[in-house]
Amino acid sequence: MDITPELLTRIAPNATPVAGDDEQIIAAQIGRTPRGLVGVGARCACGRPAVTVSLPRLPDGSPFPTLFYLSLPWLVKAVSRVEATGIMAEMTAQIAEDEALHAGHRRAHKDYLARRALLGEVPEIAGVSAGGMPDRVKCLHALAAFALSVGPGVTEFGDRALQLAGWGPDVCHCEDDER
């Protein structure tokens, strides 16, 4: 499959091709060589990768449901602090109590699946998205990566995770990790 800039933009408006030393930066960020990397879903204000875009089937043949993966260390840590508050249980309860919110979470799930399908269908993960969608909130990292890549208004809980983490698209926190 030819991963063109146009295809990446269809997958996520903020996505860009892997360029220059992106792969090495991502490997340093996540502590391993990225698997199935086809693009950068979003970048820090300084230009470093913040989210990866991965194939739904890895080069070794393994199915991989995680289309968007949060890689920017500062943001990974900030979202981890949000998760440590136990807010996912509150968010899941909100889904159970608010049908409109649940409908939005289901739409985000379907949207995620449609974006991933642009890179190929993988029967083993059919219907499996990320972050606990469509019926719960399990991983804010996955939802934040999704929100950062596609922009606001697609995944309510991803948008909330970014806000609670203190993310600002015009602020670089990369130096915070280097201290």
C-alpha positions, 0 to 999 in steps of 0.5 A: 500500500502506498501511504501518500500525504493525501491518504494520511490526511484522510486518516487524520487531518493533523497527520503528516508523513514520517520525515527526517529523523521522526522514526528515531525520535519516536523510538527514543520517545517510546523506548523501542522501534515503532512497529507498523509506523506509517505517519505522524498523527500530530506534532508538538508545537516544536515539530517533534512527533506527538502521536504515531499512525500505525498499520492495522496489521504489523509487518510480522502479520500481527493484528494491531488495533491501535491506529493512533499511539501517544508518543510525546513523553510529556503528554504521556506523563500528563495523561497518566496523571489524569488516569491516576485520578480514576476519572475513567470510571466517572466517564464510563458512568457518564456514558451509562447515564447520558444517552447523548454522550453514549451516542457520541462515544459510539460515533467516535468508535465508528469514526475510528474504525472507518479511519483505520479501515483506510489502511486495510481490513483486518478480520481479527480486530473487526469492530475493535477500536481503542480506549474502551469505545464504544461502551466505556472509557478504558485508556485516555492515552488512546483517546487523547492520541485520537483527539490530537490526530483528528482535531476537536469534536470527534471524541469527547473523552479524548478532547477532555483528556487533552484539556485535563492534561493541560495540552496546548497546541502552541506550547512545546513541552519537549524541554520539560522532558529533557530536564 
